[in-house]
Amino acid sequence: MIVAWQAKRSVVCAVSYEARAFGVRSAMPAVRAERLCPSAIFVPPDFTRYRAVSHSVRDIFKRHTDLIEPLSLDEAYLDVNENKTDLPTATLVARTIREQIRQELNLTASAGLAPNKFLAKIASDWRKPDGLFVIQPDEVDAFLMPLPVGRLPGVGKVRGEKLAKLGVQTVADLRGLDLAALEEHFGRYGMRLHELARGVDNGGVVSNRPTQSISMEDTFERDLPLTDTEPMIRDLAEKLWAASRKEPRIPRTVVLKLKTSEFKILTRSHTPASPPASCKELTDIALGLREGLHLDQEQRFRLVGVGLSNFREPEDAAAQPTLFE
């Protein structure tokens, strides 16, 4: 099964484990997924339903702790050092939550338990689907050392290739590089790599994290010239404005995103003297950012997005300095 619209520009949202065996992955173009697995059943996504179920799962979490940090619709960190149900161990809390999700929502859920967030994230993926994996504090080194370095957060293709050139394939190899060498090659992220290789992650679970940015984007049915993107920008700006009205904090910066037919991403942003006060203002700024692009007239675009960022508290957003007196 593949969750995606069966259309030329659609991308895969999710994949069953049976379809993954054919090489199908999330974010892959749907047409490629269909070529790899022609017998797959395509199911269109239903984000309204997903959000509703996500809220139901969150309600189950809240029976056990208020320290919940959502990552996405189907993933969250929970701090259960102190839990509301007085269960004696974190493992028992996880088992109880998984069972409540199964009984009440008829869904499976995987959980990972560890001394910190990054290890818990790795543990949660360890026995999917429908698994539970625990990394005890005294097991961290034995668990981490043989892992491919690509399992560490922030180590993607580019950093992975850079580490490979340094002879680093596993976390054990990474530990062999001292902090000075890591900072020389990776700058500030070198310290993070140094800590991750030793199982160190001091970031706590942050509930009610304030919104940093929101955005809306869409892919065209066919690649379009810049001059033909205005209707989509207006439509996205309208949806974005409606979404921003639900936020108590006020955005200061408008962002325009464009993806070329060659998949190159262009972004432009503008922070006006005062925050956009209407959908029209937001739309005008986004269109103004588009007009500021001086590109080859032959350039075509496959995607456009409009975003808001730089969120501030209402009193901070209003108190802008007077530049000219």
N, C-alpha and C positions, 0 to 999 in steps of 0.2 A: 504494500500500500504506500502511495505517495500523496502527501498533502500539498496540493498545488492546483492553481487554475491551469487547465490544459489549453494554454494559449502560447503564442509565439514568444512573448516577452515575459511570461511568468517565470518565477523562480520557486524552487522547492522550499517549503516551510518546515516540513518534517518527513521522516522516512521510517517505515517499519524495519525491524532488524532483518527480516527476510529480504527486503529490497536492498539493504546496505550490502548484502553479500554480492550484489551485482555491480558495486562501485558507486551507487547513488548516494549523494550526500546533501545535507541542507545547504541552501543558498546556491545550489547548482541550477543552471537554466533548465526549465521543465522539458524542453525539446531534447536536450542531451540525456536527461534522466529517462525519457521515453525510449530513446535509442538503446541505452544500456540495459533497460529492463522493460521490454515491450509488453510483457504479460502483466505489468503492474496495474493495479486499480487506482485511478486518480480520484481523490476526494477534495473538493474545494474547501479552503479554510473558512472557519466561522469564528471570527475574532470576538463577536458579541458573546457567543457561548463560552469561549475560552476565558474571557474576562469574568463572566459570572461564576464559573467553576473556580477560577483563581481566588475570588473573594471568599468562596465557601471553604477552600483549603486554608486561606489566611485565618478564617474564623476558628478553625480547628487549632492552628498554631497558637492563637491567642488564649486558648484554654490552658496552655502550659507555660507561656512566657509572654511578656510585653516587649522583650528585646528581640525584635524581628527586623531584619534588613533585607527587603526584597531586591532581587537581582533582575528578575523578569517575571512574566506571567506564571511560570512554572518552577521557579527556583528562588530560594531565600536562605539567608544565614539566620540561625537561631542561637542565642546564648541561653543555655539551660543550667548554668552554674547554680542558680536558684530557680526552681520551677514551682508553679502555682499548685500543682497537684501533690507536691511533697514526695515524688517518686525518688527512690534512693540513688539511682544512677542515671547518667545521660543515656546509656544504652537502653534502659527501660523506657525512658521518655520517647526515644526514637521509635522503639517497637510499638508503643501505645499510639503515637501519632500515625504511623503507617497503618495500623489496624483500624483506627477510626476513619482514615481516608478510604480504606477499602470497604468498610461496612456502610458508611454513609454516602459515599460518592461513587462506589463501584470502580475505583481507580487504583492502580498500583503506584507506589512511590518509592524511590530509592533514597537512602540516607547515608551520610558519612559523618563519623564522629572523630574528632581530633582535638588537640590542645589549642589550635588556632584556625583561622579562616581558610588560609590557602591549603593547608593539609586536609581540612574537612571537605573542601571542594574536590580535591583529587580523590578522596575516599568515597565521595558520593557517586563518582563515575566508575568506581572499581568493580562493582557487581551489578551493574545495570543489565537488564531491566529488573525492577522489583527486588533490589538487594539492600543489604545493610553491611557496612564495613567499618570497623573501629581501629583507629591507630592510637594505641596507648602511649603516654609520654615516654616510657622507656623503650618503645619500639620505633621511634621516629627515625633514628639513624639507619637501622636495619632496613626500614621501608624505603627511605629516600635514596640511599647510595646507589642502588642498581638502576634507578629510573632513568629513562632517556631524558636529556636536559630539556627537550621540547615539552615535557609535561609541566614545567614550571610556568607560572603566569607571566606573561609578557615576553616569553621566548617563542616568537613566531618564526616564519621562514627566514627573514633577513637576519635576525639575531642568531638563529640556529646555524645558518651558514657561516656567520662570523665566528661563532664559537667552534664550529667544526674545523675552521682554518687554524684555530689555536690548539687543536687536538682534543677538544672537549666533546664527548659524546654522551656521557652519563653525568649524573649529579656528583658521583665520586670524582670524576675527572675535574669537574668545576671546583670542587673543594681544593684541588691541587693548585689552583691559581690564587695568588695572594690578592689582597684588596687593592694594592697599588696598581697591579697589572689590569685588574678588572676596570678600575676607574680610568686608566689610560685608554682602554679600548671602548668603554661603554659610557664614559662620563658619569653623571649622577646615578644612572641605573646600575653602575658597577656595585655600589653599596647594596642595592636591593638584591642583586644576584648573589653577592657574598652572604647575605642573611638567609635568603631562600635555600641556598645549598646546605645551610646548617639548620634548617627547619624553623627559622625565626620569622615571625610575622606579628608585629605588635599592634596591628590595627584591630580595634574592637568592633563588635557588632553595633552599627549605628542605626537606630530606629528613627523614623520620621526625618530622613535625610532631605533637606530642602532641594527643590528642583533647581538644576543648573541650566538646563536648556530643554526646549521642546521643538519638534520639527515635523513637517509633513512633506512627503515626496511621492512621486509617481513616475512610472515609465511610460513613454509614448508607444503607441501601437507600431509606429515606424519612426525612424530618425528624422528630426525636423531641423530646419534652419533656426537661428536665434530669433528671427523676426516672428516666427510662428509659435513661440512659447508663451506669449502673453495670456491667452485664455487659461492655460494650465496654472500659471503663476497666480492669476486672480482667484481661481478656484481653491488652490492650496492655501493662499493667504486668508481666505474666508474661513476655511476649516481651522486653520491655525489660530485665528483670532478667537473663534468660539472656544477652542481648547484652552487658550490662555486666560479666558475669563474665569475658569475654575480654579486658577492659582491665586493664593493670597498675596504672593510676592509679585513684583512688577518687573518685566523684562526691559532692558535698556538697549539691547543690540539686535538688529535685524540681520539675518544671514541668508544669502542666496547660494544655492548649490546647483551645479550643472555637471552632468556626466556626458562626455563626448561619445561619438560612435566608436572611438578607439578605447573607451573605458577610462579615459583620463578625467579626473575629477577637478573641477574649478570651483573655488569658493570665494565669495566677496562678502564683506560685512560693513555695516555702518552703525555708529552710535550717535543718534541725534542729540541735540541739546536737551530735549525733554523726551520722555518715553512716548511711543506711539499711543495716541489717545483714541483711535478709532480704527476700524477695519480699513477704511480708505487710506489713512496715513500709513498703515502697515503695507498695504498694497502698493502705494506710490513709492515708498522707499525700496521695496523689492524690485519694482520695475525700473527705478532709477539705478539700482545696482546692475541690472541687466544692461541698461543703456551705456553704462560705464565700461563695458567689455568691448575692447577693440580687437576683433578676431577676423580671421579670413572669412569672407562671405560664403565660401564653400563649406565651412565647418558645419557638421550636423551633430545633433544632440539626441541622446536616447532617454535621458532622465532629467527632471528638474525637481528641486526641493526648496522650501522656504522654512526658515527657522527663527526662533527667538532665544536669546541667551543673555548672560550677564544679569541674572535675576537679583533684585534688591528688595529689602523691606520697603514698604510704602514711604516711610519717613526719609529713608536714605535716597530713594529714587527721586523724591521731590526736591531734596536739598542739593541742587546742583550749583556750582560756583558761578558767579557772574564774571564772564571773561572780559567784558568791555564796560567800563563805568565812566 
